[in-house]
């Protein structure tokens, strides 16, 4: 495995190793539409900046994408990341 692939895998594994981010990925994997940051703040009882911080890490790892609608950010699992996340979520 080349160094670039190793670095990408390390970033992905670090991103999903956090319990809050893993739970967020599970929510996004089960969602039929992009999820509003406002819904995530209510679910996790965390501030919007904290949710955005977690989502930024997931975006950098290539797992989620975001769009803006007015003042709200909406997040969704990237299609190309879905098989990987589904596999991770099925691990015991």
PyMOL Python script that loads the backbone (N, CA, C, O; Angstrom):
from pymol import cmd

cmd.read_pdbstr("""\
ATOM      1  N   UNK A   1       0.858  -1.162   0.000  1.00  0.00           N
ATOM      2  CA  UNK A   1       0.000   0.000   0.000  1.00  0.00           C
ATOM      3  C   UNK A   1       0.914   1.239   0.000  1.00  0.00           C
ATOM      4  O   UNK A   1       1.857   1.325   0.788  1.00  0.00           O
ATOM      5  N   UNK A   2       0.623   2.185  -0.886  1.00  0.00           N
ATOM      6  CA  UNK A   2       1.478   3.365  -0.959  1.00  0.00           C
ATOM      7  C   UNK A   2       1.154   4.359   0.167  1.00  0.00           C
ATOM      8  O   UNK A   2       0.110   4.268   0.814  1.00  0.00           O
ATOM      9  N   UNK A   3       2.062   5.294   0.379  1.00  0.00           N
ATOM     10  CA  UNK A   3       1.938   6.244   1.491  1.00  0.00           C
ATOM     11  C   UNK A   3       0.676   7.106   1.395  1.00  0.00           C
ATOM     12  O   UNK A   3       0.067   7.425   2.416  1.00  0.00           O
ATOM     13  N   UNK A   4       0.287   7.479   0.195  1.00  0.00           N
ATOM     14  CA  UNK A   4      -0.900   8.322   0.020  1.00  0.00           C
ATOM     15  C   UNK A   4      -2.167   7.573   0.446  1.00  0.00           C
ATOM     16  O   UNK A   4      -3.043   8.130   1.108  1.00  0.00           O
ATOM     17  N   UNK A   5      -2.241   6.307   0.052  1.00  0.00           N
ATOM     18  CA  UNK A   5      -3.407   5.503   0.436  1.00  0.00           C
ATOM     19  C   UNK A   5      -3.439   5.299   1.952  1.00  0.00           C
ATOM     20  O   UNK A   5      -4.502   5.362   2.569  1.00  0.00           O
ATOM     21  N   UNK A   6      -2.283   5.056   2.540  1.00  0.00           N
ATOM     22  CA  UNK A   6      -2.198   4.888   3.989  1.00  0.00           C
ATOM     23  C   UNK A   6      -2.685   6.153   4.690  1.00  0.00           C
ATOM     24  O   UNK A   6      -3.460   6.072   5.643  1.00  0.00           O
ATOM     25  N   UNK A   7      -2.238   7.323   4.227  1.00  0.00           N
ATOM     26  CA  UNK A   7      -2.646   8.591   4.840  1.00  0.00           C
ATOM     27  C   UNK A   7      -4.161   8.775   4.736  1.00  0.00           C
ATOM     28  O   UNK A   7      -4.791   9.231   5.689  1.00  0.00           O
ATOM     29  N   UNK A   8      -4.744   8.429   3.603  1.00  0.00           N
ATOM     30  CA  UNK A   8      -6.192   8.533   3.431  1.00  0.00           C
ATOM     31  C   UNK A   8      -6.944   7.590   4.350  1.00  0.00           C
ATOM     32  O   UNK A   8      -7.971   7.957   4.921  1.00  0.00           O
ATOM     33  N   UNK A   9      -6.441   6.387   4.493  1.00  0.00           N
ATOM     34  CA  UNK A   9      -7.084   5.413   5.386  1.00  0.00           C
ATOM     35  C   UNK A   9      -6.997   5.866   6.843  1.00  0.00           C
ATOM     36  O   UNK A   9      -7.954   5.716   7.602  1.00  0.00           O
ATOM     37  N   UNK A  10      -5.855   6.417   7.228  1.00  0.00           N
ATOM     38  CA  UNK A  10      -5.688   6.902   8.599  1.00  0.00           C
ATOM     39  C   UNK A  10      -6.675   8.029   8.874  1.00  0.00           C
ATOM     40  O   UNK A  10      -7.296   8.055   9.936  1.00  0.00           O
ATOM     41  N   UNK A  11      -6.833   8.964   7.931  1.00  0.00           N
ATOM     42  CA  UNK A  11      -7.781  10.065   8.113  1.00  0.00           C
ATOM     43  C   UNK A  11      -9.204   9.535   8.240  1.00  0.00           C
ATOM     44  O   UNK A  11      -9.968  10.000   9.087  1.00  0.00           O
ATOM     45  N   UNK A  12      -9.561   8.568   7.405  1.00  0.00           N
ATOM     46  CA  UNK A  12     -10.897   7.973   7.473  1.00  0.00           C
ATOM     47  C   UNK A  12     -11.119   7.287   8.816  1.00  0.00           C
ATOM     48  O   UNK A  12     -12.154   7.485   9.452  1.00  0.00           O
ATOM     49  N   UNK A  13     -10.162   6.490   9.243  1.00  0.00           N
ATOM     50  CA  UNK A  13     -10.314   5.762  10.506  1.00  0.00           C
ATOM     51  C   UNK A  13     -10.366   6.699  11.707  1.00  0.00           C
ATOM     52  O   UNK A  13     -11.122   6.453  12.647  1.00  0.00           O
ATOM     53  N   UNK A  14      -9.580   7.762  11.690  1.00  0.00           N
ATOM     54  CA  UNK A  14      -9.645   8.748  12.767  1.00  0.00           C
ATOM     55  C   UNK A  14     -11.009   9.427  12.789  1.00  0.00           C
ATOM     56  O   UNK A  14     -11.562   9.688  13.857  1.00  0.00           O
ATOM     57  N   UNK A  15     -11.545   9.709  11.617  1.00  0.00           N
ATOM     58  CA  UNK A  15     -12.848  10.387  11.530  1.00  0.00           C
ATOM     59  C   UNK A  15     -13.955   9.524  12.104  1.00  0.00           C
ATOM     60  O   UNK A  15     -14.831  10.038  12.800  1.00  0.00           O
ATOM     61  N   UNK A  16     -13.943   8.235  11.834  1.00  0.00           N
ATOM     62  CA  UNK A  16     -15.033   7.376  12.304  1.00  0.00           C
ATOM     63  C   UNK A  16     -14.789   6.820  13.705  1.00  0.00           C
ATOM     64  O   UNK A  16     -15.690   6.212  14.284  1.00  0.00           O
ATOM     65  N   UNK A  17     -13.600   7.013  14.261  1.00  0.00           N
ATOM     66  CA  UNK A  17     -13.289   6.465  15.578  1.00  0.00           C
ATOM     67  C   UNK A  17     -13.964   7.223  16.715  1.00  0.00           C
ATOM     68  O   UNK A  17     -14.080   6.696  17.822  1.00  0.00           O
ATOM     69  N   UNK A  18     -14.405   8.436  16.465  1.00  0.00           N
ATOM     70  CA  UNK A  18     -15.074   9.228  17.488  1.00  0.00           C
ATOM     71  C   UNK A  18     -16.523   8.760  17.632  1.00  0.00           C
ATOM     72  O   UNK A  18     -17.222   8.651  16.625  1.00  0.00           O
ATOM     73  N   UNK A  19     -16.996   8.480  18.848  1.00  0.00           N
ATOM     74  CA  UNK A  19     -18.367   7.977  19.021  1.00  0.00           C
ATOM     75  C   UNK A  19     -19.448   8.902  18.467  1.00  0.00           C
ATOM     76  O   UNK A  19     -20.417   8.436  17.867  1.00  0.00           O
ATOM     77  N   UNK A  20     -19.289  10.202  18.664  1.00  0.00           N
ATOM     78  CA  UNK A  20     -20.295  11.139  18.148  1.00  0.00           C
ATOM     79  C   UNK A  20     -20.325  11.119  16.628  1.00  0.00           C
ATOM     80  O   UNK A  20     -21.401  11.081  16.031  1.00  0.00           O
ATOM     81  N   UNK A  21     -19.164  11.144  15.998  1.00  0.00           N
ATOM     82  CA  UNK A  21     -19.114  11.123  14.533  1.00  0.00           C
ATOM     83  C   UNK A  21     -19.639   9.804  13.978  1.00  0.00           C
ATOM     84  O   UNK A  21     -20.313   9.796  12.948  1.00  0.00           O
ATOM     85  N   UNK A  22     -19.345   8.703  14.638  1.00  0.00           N
ATOM     86  CA  UNK A  22     -19.861   7.416  14.180  1.00  0.00           C
ATOM     87  C   UNK A  22     -21.388   7.401  14.251  1.00  0.00           C
ATOM     88  O   UNK A  22     -22.052   6.898  13.345  1.00  0.00           O
ATOM     89  N   UNK A  23     -21.936   7.950  15.328  1.00  0.00           N
ATOM     90  CA  UNK A  23     -23.390   8.040  15.463  1.00  0.00           C
ATOM     91  C   UNK A  23     -23.971   8.959  14.383  1.00  0.00           C
ATOM     92  O   UNK A  23     -25.024   8.663  13.819  1.00  0.00           O
ATOM     93  N   UNK A  24     -23.295  10.059  14.099  1.00  0.00           N
ATOM     94  CA  UNK A  24     -23.743  10.967  13.034  1.00  0.00           C
ATOM     95  C   UNK A  24     -23.760  10.254  11.686  1.00  0.00           C
ATOM     96  O   UNK A  24     -24.697  10.418  10.905  1.00  0.00           O
ATOM     97  N   UNK A  25     -22.732   9.468  11.416  1.00  0.00           N
ATOM     98  CA  UNK A  25     -22.683   8.717  10.158  1.00  0.00           C
ATOM     99  C   UNK A  25     -23.822   7.722  10.071  1.00  0.00           C
ATOM    100  O   UNK A  25     -24.394   7.525   8.998  1.00  0.00           O
ATOM    101  N   UNK A  26     -24.160   7.092  11.189  1.00  0.00           N
ATOM    102  CA  UNK A  26     -25.283   6.152  11.196  1.00  0.00           C
ATOM    103  C   UNK A  26     -26.586   6.877  10.879  1.00  0.00           C
ATOM    104  O   UNK A  26     -27.421   6.360  10.137  1.00  0.00           O
ATOM    105  N   UNK A  27     -26.760   8.068  11.437  1.00  0.00           N
ATOM    106  CA  UNK A  27     -27.965   8.862  11.144  1.00  0.00           C
ATOM    107  C   UNK A  27     -28.007   9.218   9.666  1.00  0.00           C
ATOM    108  O   UNK A  27     -29.044   9.065   9.020  1.00  0.00           O
ATOM    109  N   UNK A  28     -26.899   9.688   9.132  1.00  0.00           N
ATOM    110  CA  UNK A  28     -26.855  10.065   7.715  1.00  0.00           C
ATOM    111  C   UNK A  28     -27.059   8.860   6.808  1.00  0.00           C
ATOM    112  O   UNK A  28     -27.695   8.973   5.760  1.00  0.00           O
ATOM    113  N   UNK A  29     -26.528   7.712   7.200  1.00  0.00           N
ATOM    114  CA  UNK A  29     -26.689   6.501   6.388  1.00  0.00           C
ATOM    115  C   UNK A  29     -28.149   6.071   6.319  1.00  0.00           C
ATOM    116  O   UNK A  29     -28.584   5.498   5.319  1.00  0.00           O
ATOM    117  N   UNK A  30     -28.905   6.345   7.377  1.00  0.00           N
ATOM    118  CA  UNK A  30     -30.307   5.952   7.405  1.00  0.00           C
ATOM    119  C   UNK A  30     -31.264   7.016   6.889  1.00  0.00           C
ATOM    120  O   UNK A  30     -32.460   6.762   6.750  1.00  0.00           O
ATOM    121  N   UNK A  31     -30.748   8.199   6.607  1.00  0.00           N
ATOM    122  CA  UNK A  31     -31.605   9.308   6.175  1.00  0.00           C
ATOM    123  C   UNK A  31     -31.943   9.196   4.692  1.00  0.00           C
ATOM    124  O   UNK A  31     -31.121   8.769   3.882  1.00  0.00           O
ATOM    125  N   UNK A  32     -33.151   9.583   4.360  1.00  0.00           N
ATOM    126  CA  UNK A  32     -33.594   9.584   2.963  1.00  0.00           C
ATOM    127  C   UNK A  32     -33.323  10.914   2.271  1.00  0.00           C
ATOM    128  O   UNK A  32     -33.415  11.020   1.048  1.00  0.00           O
ATOM    129  N   UNK A  33     -32.989  11.918   3.058  1.00  0.00           N
ATOM    130  CA  UNK A  33     -32.721  13.262   2.537  1.00  0.00           C
ATOM    131  C   UNK A  33     -31.612  13.879   3.383  1.00  0.00           C
ATOM    132  O   UNK A  33     -31.337  13.393   4.480  1.00  0.00           O
ATOM    133  N   UNK A  34     -30.971  14.941   2.894  1.00  0.00           N
ATOM    134  CA  UNK A  34     -29.954  15.609   3.712  1.00  0.00           C
ATOM    135  C   UNK A  34     -30.516  16.020   5.074  1.00  0.00           C
ATOM    136  O   UNK A  34     -31.687  16.379   5.196  1.00  0.00           O
ATOM    137  N   UNK A  35     -29.663  15.961   6.084  1.00  0.00           N
ATOM    138  CA  UNK A  35     -30.063  16.232   7.466  1.00  0.00           C
ATOM    139  C   UNK A  35     -29.574  17.630   7.858  1.00  0.00           C
ATOM    140  O   UNK A  35     -28.411  17.979   7.656  1.00  0.00           O
ATOM    141  N   UNK A  36     -30.481  18.408   8.416  1.00  0.00           N
ATOM    142  CA  UNK A  36     -30.174  19.767   8.848  1.00  0.00           C
ATOM    143  C   UNK A  36     -29.301  19.746  10.110  1.00  0.00           C
ATOM    144  O   UNK A  36     -29.482  18.910  10.994  1.00  0.00           O
ATOM    145  N   UNK A  37     -28.368  20.672  10.169  1.00  0.00           N
ATOM    146  CA  UNK A  37     -27.540  20.797  11.364  1.00  0.00           C
ATOM    147  C   UNK A  37     -28.413  21.040  12.592  1.00  0.00           C
ATOM    148  O   UNK A  37     -28.052  20.634  13.697  1.00  0.00           O
ATOM    149  N   UNK A  38     -29.547  21.692  12.411  1.00  0.00           N
ATOM    150  CA  UNK A  38     -30.446  21.945  13.546  1.00  0.00           C
ATOM    151  C   UNK A  38     -30.979  20.636  14.127  1.00  0.00           C
ATOM    152  O   UNK A  38     -31.166  20.530  15.339  1.00  0.00           O
ATOM    153  N   UNK A  39     -31.223  19.645  13.279  1.00  0.00           N
ATOM    154  CA  UNK A  39     -31.683  18.346  13.770  1.00  0.00           C
ATOM    155  C   UNK A  39     -30.570  17.615  14.507  1.00  0.00           C
ATOM    156  O   UNK A  39     -30.824  16.916  15.487  1.00  0.00           O
ATOM    157  N   UNK A  40     -29.350  17.773  14.042  1.00  0.00           N
ATOM    158  CA  UNK A  40     -28.221  17.122  14.712  1.00  0.00           C
ATOM    159  C   UNK A  40     -27.944  17.768  16.063  1.00  0.00           C
ATOM    160  O   UNK A  40     -27.616  17.071  17.023  1.00  0.00           O
ATOM    161  N   UNK A  41     -28.070  19.088  16.153  1.00  0.00           N
ATOM    162  CA  UNK A  41     -27.846  19.728  17.454  1.00  0.00           C
ATOM    163  C   UNK A  41     -28.878  19.253  18.468  1.00  0.00           C
ATOM    164  O   UNK A  41     -28.549  19.058  19.638  1.00  0.00           O
ATOM    165  N   UNK A  42     -30.112  19.067  18.038  1.00  0.00           N
ATOM    166  CA  UNK A  42     -31.156  18.577  18.938  1.00  0.00           C
ATOM    167  C   UNK A  42     -30.911  17.123  19.340  1.00  0.00           C
ATOM    168  O   UNK A  42     -31.107  16.751  20.497  1.00  0.00           O
ATOM    169  N   UNK A  43     -30.484  16.310  18.383  1.00  0.00           N
ATOM    170  CA  UNK A  43     -30.245  14.888  18.652  1.00  0.00           C
ATOM    171  C   UNK A  43     -29.109  14.687  19.648  1.00  0.00           C
ATOM    172  O   UNK A  43     -29.209  13.859  20.554  1.00  0.00           O
ATOM    173  N   UNK A  44     -28.036  15.441  19.479  1.00  0.00           N
ATOM    174  CA  UNK A  44     -26.844  15.232  20.302  1.00  0.00           C
ATOM    175  C   UNK A  44     -26.734  16.195  21.478  1.00  0.00           C
ATOM    176  O   UNK A  44     -25.835  16.059  22.308  1.00  0.00           O
ATOM    177  N   UNK A  45     -27.640  17.168  21.555  1.00  0.00           N
ATOM    178  CA  UNK A  45     -27.574  18.178  22.603  1.00  0.00           C
ATOM    179  C   UNK A  45     -26.197  18.846  22.619  1.00  0.00           C
ATOM    180  O   UNK A  45     -25.606  19.072  23.675  1.00  0.00           O
ATOM    181  N   UNK A  46     -25.708  19.153  21.420  1.00  0.00           N
ATOM    182  CA  UNK A  46     -24.427  19.844  21.239  1.00  0.00           C
ATOM    183  C   UNK A  46     -24.682  21.154  20.521  1.00  0.00           C
ATOM    184  O   UNK A  46     -25.705  21.315  19.855  1.00  0.00           O
ATOM    185  N   UNK A  47     -23.767  22.079  20.651  1.00  0.00           N
ATOM    186  CA  UNK A  47     -23.919  23.360  19.970  1.00  0.00           C
ATOM    187  C   UNK A  47     -23.693  23.200  18.468  1.00  0.00           C
ATOM    188  O   UNK A  47     -23.070  22.241  18.012  1.00  0.00           O
ATOM    189  N   UNK A  48     -24.211  24.153  17.722  1.00  0.00           N
ATOM    190  CA  UNK A  48     -24.032  24.128  16.270  1.00  0.00           C
ATOM    191  C   UNK A  48     -22.551  24.165  15.889  1.00  0.00           C
ATOM    192  O   UNK A  48     -22.153  23.431  14.984  1.00  0.00           O
ATOM    193  N   UNK A  49     -21.707  24.993  16.544  1.00  0.00           N
ATOM    194  CA  UNK A  49     -20.285  24.971  16.189  1.00  0.00           C
ATOM    195  C   UNK A  49     -19.622  23.602  16.440  1.00  0.00           C
ATOM    196  O   UNK A  49     -18.745  23.186  15.683  1.00  0.00           O
ATOM    197  N   UNK A  50     -20.041  22.922  17.487  1.00  0.00           N
ATOM    198  CA  UNK A  50     -19.477  21.594  17.767  1.00  0.00           C
ATOM    199  C   UNK A  50     -19.901  20.594  16.699  1.00  0.00           C
ATOM    200  O   UNK A  50     -19.084  19.797  16.236  1.00  0.00           O
ATOM    201  N   UNK A  51     -21.164  20.630  16.306  1.00  0.00           N
ATOM    202  CA  UNK A  51     -21.639  19.747  15.231  1.00  0.00           C
ATOM    203  C   UNK A  51     -20.876  20.060  13.945  1.00  0.00           C
ATOM    204  O   UNK A  51     -20.433  19.150  13.245  1.00  0.00           O
ATOM    205  N   UNK A  52     -20.725  21.341  13.640  1.00  0.00           N
ATOM    206  CA  UNK A  52     -20.007  21.728  12.422  1.00  0.00           C
ATOM    207  C   UNK A  52     -18.555  21.266  12.456  1.00  0.00           C
ATOM    208  O   UNK A  52     -18.004  20.880  11.425  1.00  0.00           O
ATOM    209  N   UNK A  53     -17.933  21.303  13.631  1.00  0.00           N
ATOM    210  CA  UNK A  53     -16.558  20.815  13.782  1.00  0.00           C
ATOM    211  C   UNK A  53     -16.477  19.319  13.446  1.00  0.00           C
ATOM    212  O   UNK A  53     -15.590  18.885  12.711  1.00  0.00           O
ATOM    213  N   UNK A  54     -17.407  18.547  13.989  1.00  0.00           N
ATOM    214  CA  UNK A  54     -17.430  17.111  13.692  1.00  0.00           C
ATOM    215  C   UNK A  54     -17.674  16.868  12.196  1.00  0.00           C
ATOM    216  O   UNK A  54     -17.024  16.022  11.582  1.00  0.00           O
ATOM    217  N   UNK A  55     -18.606  17.610  11.629  1.00  0.00           N
ATOM    218  CA  UNK A  55     -18.911  17.426  10.216  1.00  0.00           C
ATOM    219  C   UNK A  55     -17.742  17.839   9.320  1.00  0.00           C
ATOM    220  O   UNK A  55     -17.538  17.247   8.260  1.00  0.00           O
ATOM    221  N   UNK A  56     -16.986  18.834   9.730  1.00  0.00           N
ATOM    222  CA  UNK A  56     -15.810  19.241   8.956  1.00  0.00           C
ATOM    223  C   UNK A  56     -14.796  18.101   8.891  1.00  0.00           C
ATOM    224  O   UNK A  56     -14.172  17.879   7.854  1.00  0.00           O
ATOM    225  N   UNK A  57     -14.636  17.394   9.980  1.00  0.00           N
ATOM    226  CA  UNK A  57     -13.721  16.241   9.980  1.00  0.00           C
ATOM    227  C   UNK A  57     -14.233  15.141   9.052  1.00  0.00           C
ATOM    228  O   UNK A  57     -13.452  14.505   8.345  1.00  0.00           O
ATOM    229  N   UNK A  58     -15.527  14.922   9.058  1.00  0.00           N
ATOM    230  CA  UNK A  58     -16.102  13.909   8.171  1.00  0.00           C
ATOM    231  C   UNK A  58     -16.010  14.337   6.704  1.00  0.00           C
ATOM    232  O   UNK A  58     -15.815  13.500   5.822  1.00  0.00           O
ATOM    233  N   UNK A  59     -16.151  15.637   6.444  1.00  0.00           N
ATOM    234  CA  UNK A  59     -15.999  16.140   5.074  1.00  0.00           C
ATOM    235  C   UNK A  59     -14.564  15.964   4.600  1.00  0.00           C
ATOM    236  O   UNK A  59     -14.328  15.503   3.483  1.00  0.00           O
ATOM    237  N   UNK A  60     -13.602  16.331   5.447  1.00  0.00           N
ATOM    238  CA  UNK A  60     -12.186  16.188   5.071  1.00  0.00           C
ATOM    239  C   UNK A  60     -11.824  14.731   4.790  1.00  0.00           C
ATOM    240  O   UNK A  60     -10.957  14.448   3.964  1.00  0.00           O
ATOM    241  N   UNK A  61     -12.483  13.825   5.473  1.00  0.00           N
ATOM    242  CA  UNK A  61     -12.237  12.395   5.248  1.00  0.00           C
ATOM    243  C   UNK A  61     -12.969  11.889   4.006  1.00  0.00           C
ATOM    244  O   UNK A  61     -12.820  10.726   3.631  1.00  0.00           O
ATOM    245  N   UNK A  62     -13.762  12.758   3.361  1.00  0.00           N
ATOM    246  CA  UNK A  62     -14.467  12.377   2.134  1.00  0.00           C
ATOM    247  C   UNK A  62     -15.735  11.577   2.369  1.00  0.00           C
ATOM    248  O   UNK A  62     -16.213  10.895   1.463  1.00  0.00           O
ATOM    249  N   UNK A  63     -16.286  11.651   3.575  1.00  0.00           N
ATOM    250  CA  UNK A  63     -17.437  10.821   3.911  1.00  0.00           C
ATOM    251  C   UNK A  63     -18.776  11.532   3.750  1.00  0.00           C
ATOM    252  O   UNK A  63     -19.776  10.890   3.428  1.00  0.00           O
ATOM    253  N   UNK A  64     -18.813  12.833   3.967  1.00  0.00           N
ATOM    254  CA  UNK A  64     -20.060  13.577   3.866  1.00  0.00           C
ATOM    255  C   UNK A  64     -19.876  14.799   2.971  1.00  0.00           C
ATOM    256  O   UNK A  64     -18.763  15.271   2.737  1.00  0.00           O
ATOM    257  N   UNK A  65     -20.999  15.285   2.487  1.00  0.00           N
ATOM    258  CA  UNK A  65     -21.024  16.543   1.749  1.00  0.00           C
ATOM    259  C   UNK A  65     -22.045  17.443   2.422  1.00  0.00           C
ATOM    260  O   UNK A  65     -22.896  16.983   3.183  1.00  0.00           O
ATOM    261  N   UNK A  66     -21.947  18.733   2.130  1.00  0.00           N
ATOM    262  CA  UNK A  66     -22.870  19.673   2.752  1.00  0.00           C
ATOM    263  C   UNK A  66     -23.359  20.685   1.731  1.00  0.00           C
ATOM    264  O   UNK A  66     -22.684  20.989   0.747  1.00  0.00           O
ATOM    265  N   UNK A  67     -24.549  21.193   1.994  1.00  0.00           N
ATOM    266  CA  UNK A  67     -25.126  22.274   1.201  1.00  0.00           C
ATOM    267  C   UNK A  67     -25.726  23.280   2.168  1.00  0.00           C
ATOM    268  O   UNK A  67     -26.043  22.948   3.310  1.00  0.00           O
ATOM    269  N   UNK A  68     -25.879  24.512   1.699  1.00  0.00           N
ATOM    270  CA  UNK A  68     -26.501  25.551   2.512  1.00  0.00           C
ATOM    271  C   UNK A  68     -27.858  25.877   1.939  1.00  0.00           C
ATOM    272  O   UNK A  68     -28.034  25.979   0.725  1.00  0.00           O
ATOM    273  N   UNK A  69     -28.807  26.036   2.825  1.00  0.00           N
ATOM    274  CA  UNK A  69     -30.150  26.498   2.480  1.00  0.00           C
ATOM    275  C   UNK A  69     -30.486  27.597   3.469  1.00  0.00           C
ATOM    276  O   UNK A  69     -30.833  27.337   4.621  1.00  0.00           O
ATOM    277  N   UNK A  70     -30.378  28.815   3.004  1.00  0.00           N
ATOM    278  CA  UNK A  70     -30.564  29.929   3.920  1.00  0.00           C
ATOM    279  C   UNK A  70     -29.454  29.928   4.948  1.00  0.00           C
ATOM    280  O   UNK A  70     -28.273  29.904   4.599  1.00  0.00           O
ATOM    281  N   UNK A  71     -29.833  29.954   6.216  1.00  0.00           N
ATOM    282  CA  UNK A  71     -28.825  29.976   7.283  1.00  0.00           C
ATOM    283  C   UNK A  71     -28.404  28.581   7.731  1.00  0.00           C
ATOM    284  O   UNK A  71     -27.471  28.447   8.523  1.00  0.00           O
ATOM    285  N   UNK A  72     -29.068  27.549   7.244  1.00  0.00           N
ATOM    286  CA  UNK A  72     -28.817  26.186   7.727  1.00  0.00           C
ATOM    287  C   UNK A  72     -27.936  25.403   6.781  1.00  0.00           C
ATOM    288  O   UNK A  72     -28.008  25.548   5.561  1.00  0.00           O
ATOM    289  N   UNK A  73     -27.101  24.566   7.378  1.00  0.00           N
ATOM    290  CA  UNK A  73     -26.312  23.611   6.625  1.00  0.00           C
ATOM    291  C   UNK A  73     -26.994  22.259   6.659  1.00  0.00           C
ATOM    292  O   UNK A  73     -27.536  21.853   7.687  1.00  0.00           O
ATOM    293  N   UNK A  74     -26.967  21.567   5.542  1.00  0.00           N
ATOM    294  CA  UNK A  74     -27.540  20.220   5.436  1.00  0.00           C
ATOM    295  C   UNK A  74     -26.440  19.252   5.040  1.00  0.00           C
ATOM    296  O   UNK A  74     -25.620  19.548   4.170  1.00  0.00           O
ATOM    297  N   UNK A  75     -26.430  18.112   5.675  1.00  0.00           N
ATOM    298  CA  UNK A  75     -25.380  17.122   5.464  1.00  0.00           C
ATOM    299  C   UNK A  75     -25.957  15.822   4.944  1.00  0.00           C
ATOM    300  O   UNK A  75     -27.072  15.425   5.283  1.00  0.00           O
ATOM    301  N   UNK A  76     -25.151  15.167   4.101  1.00  0.00           N
ATOM    302  CA  UNK A  76     -25.537  13.843   3.628  1.00  0.00           C
ATOM    303  C   UNK A  76     -24.294  13.007   3.400  1.00  0.00           C
ATOM    304  O   UNK A  76     -23.204  13.526   3.158  1.00  0.00           O
ATOM    305  N   UNK A  77     -24.482  11.724   3.482  1.00  0.00           N
ATOM    306  CA  UNK A  77     -23.412  10.785   3.216  1.00  0.00           C
ATOM    307  C   UNK A  77     -23.103  10.815   1.728  1.00  0.00           C
ATOM    308  O   UNK A  77     -24.022  10.747   0.912  1.00  0.00           O
ATOM    309  N   UNK A  78     -21.848  10.912   1.359  1.00  0.00           N
ATOM    310  CA  UNK A  78     -21.479  10.906  -0.055  1.00  0.00           C
ATOM    311  C   UNK A  78     -21.748   9.512  -0.621  1.00  0.00           C
ATOM    312  O   UNK A  78     -21.477   8.503   0.029  1.00  0.00           O
ATOM    313  N   UNK A  79     -22.279   9.473  -1.829  1.00  0.00           N
ATOM    314  CA  UNK A  79     -22.657   8.198  -2.450  1.00  0.00           C
ATOM    315  C   UNK A  79     -21.478   7.235  -2.507  1.00  0.00           C
ATOM    316  O   UNK A  79     -21.632   6.044  -2.240  1.00  0.00           O
ATOM    317  N   UNK A  80     -20.310   7.748  -2.853  1.00  0.00           N
ATOM    318  CA  UNK A  80     -19.142   6.862  -2.964  1.00  0.00           C
ATOM    319  C   UNK A  80     -18.643   6.371  -1.609  1.00  0.00           C
ATOM    320  O   UNK A  80     -17.883   5.404  -1.545  1.00  0.00           O
ATOM    321  N   UNK A  81     -19.061   7.026  -0.524  1.00  0.00           N
ATOM    322  CA  UNK A  81     -18.664   6.593   0.818  1.00  0.00           C
ATOM    323  C   UNK A  81     -19.655   5.608   1.423  1.00  0.00           C
ATOM    324  O   UNK A  81     -19.338   4.930   2.400  1.00  0.00           O
ATOM    325  N   UNK A  82     -20.847   5.525   0.854  1.00  0.00           N
ATOM    326  CA  UNK A  82     -21.909   4.681   1.433  1.00  0.00           C
ATOM    327  C   UNK A  82     -21.472   3.227   1.643  1.00  0.00           C
ATOM    328  O   UNK A  82     -21.695   2.696   2.731  1.00  0.00           O
ATOM    329  N   UNK A  83     -20.860   2.556   0.657  1.00  0.00           N
ATOM    330  CA  UNK A  83     -20.466   1.150   0.904  1.00  0.00           C
ATOM    331  C   UNK A  83     -19.477   1.010   2.064  1.00  0.00           C
ATOM    332  O   UNK A  83     -19.580   0.077   2.861  1.00  0.00           O
ATOM    333  N   UNK A  84     -18.531   1.930   2.157  1.00  0.00           N
ATOM    334  CA  UNK A  84     -17.553   1.876   3.235  1.00  0.00           C
ATOM    335  C   UNK A  84     -18.225   2.083   4.593  1.00  0.00           C
ATOM    336  O   UNK A  84     -17.966   1.338   5.538  1.00  0.00           O
ATOM    337  N   UNK A  85     -19.073   3.080   4.687  1.00  0.00           N
ATOM    338  CA  UNK A  85     -19.741   3.366   5.947  1.00  0.00           C
ATOM    339  C   UNK A  85     -20.695   2.247   6.330  1.00  0.00           C
ATOM    340  O   UNK A  85     -20.789   1.890   7.505  1.00  0.00           O
ATOM    341  N   UNK A  86     -21.396   1.694   5.366  1.00  0.00           N
ATOM    342  CA  UNK A  86     -22.294   0.570   5.643  1.00  0.00           C
ATOM    343  C   UNK A  86     -21.499  -0.604   6.222  1.00  0.00           C
ATOM    344  O   UNK A  86     -21.937  -1.239   7.181  1.00  0.00           O
ATOM    345  N   UNK A  87     -20.345  -0.886   5.645  1.00  0.00           N
ATOM    346  CA  UNK A  87     -19.489  -1.969   6.148  1.00  0.00           C
ATOM    347  C   UNK A  87     -19.020  -1.668   7.566  1.00  0.00           C
ATOM    348  O   UNK A  87     -19.059  -2.547   8.427  1.00  0.00           O
ATOM    349  N   UNK A  88     -18.576  -0.432   7.824  1.00  0.00           N
ATOM    350  CA  UNK A  88     -18.117  -0.060   9.156  1.00  0.00           C
ATOM    351  C   UNK A  88     -19.246  -0.198  10.178  1.00  0.00           C
ATOM    352  O   UNK A  88     -19.039  -0.712  11.277  1.00  0.00           O
ATOM    353  N   UNK A  89     -20.438   0.264   9.805  1.00  0.00           N
ATOM    354  CA  UNK A  89     -21.560   0.222  10.738  1.00  0.00           C
ATOM    355  C   UNK A  89     -22.017  -1.211  11.043  1.00  0.00           C
ATOM    356  O   UNK A  89     -22.650  -1.454  12.071  1.00  0.00           O
ATOM    357  N   UNK A  90     -21.703  -2.143  10.165  1.00  0.00           N
ATOM    358  CA  UNK A  90     -22.077  -3.545  10.377  1.00  0.00           C
ATOM    359  C   UNK A  90     -21.055  -4.316  11.192  1.00  0.00           C
ATOM    360  O   UNK A  90     -21.325  -5.449  11.591  1.00  0.00           O
ATOM    361  N   UNK A  91     -19.878  -3.735  11.456  1.00  0.00           N
ATOM    362  CA  UNK A  91     -18.843  -4.404  12.234  1.00  0.00           C
ATOM    363  C   UNK A  91     -19.284  -4.523  13.683  1.00  0.00           C
ATOM    364  O   UNK A  91     -20.046  -3.695  14.182  1.00  0.00           O
ATOM    365  N   UNK A  92     -18.809  -5.530  14.333  1.00  0.00           N
ATOM    366  CA  UNK A  92     -19.114  -5.716  15.767  1.00  0.00           C
ATOM    367  C   UNK A  92     -17.885  -5.483  16.569  1.00  0.00           C
ATOM    368  O   UNK A  92     -17.918  -5.587  17.795  1.00  0.00           O
TER     369      UNK A  92
END
""", "prot")
cmd.dss("prot")
cmd.show_as("cartoon", "prot")
cmd.util.cbc("prot")
cmd.orient("prot")
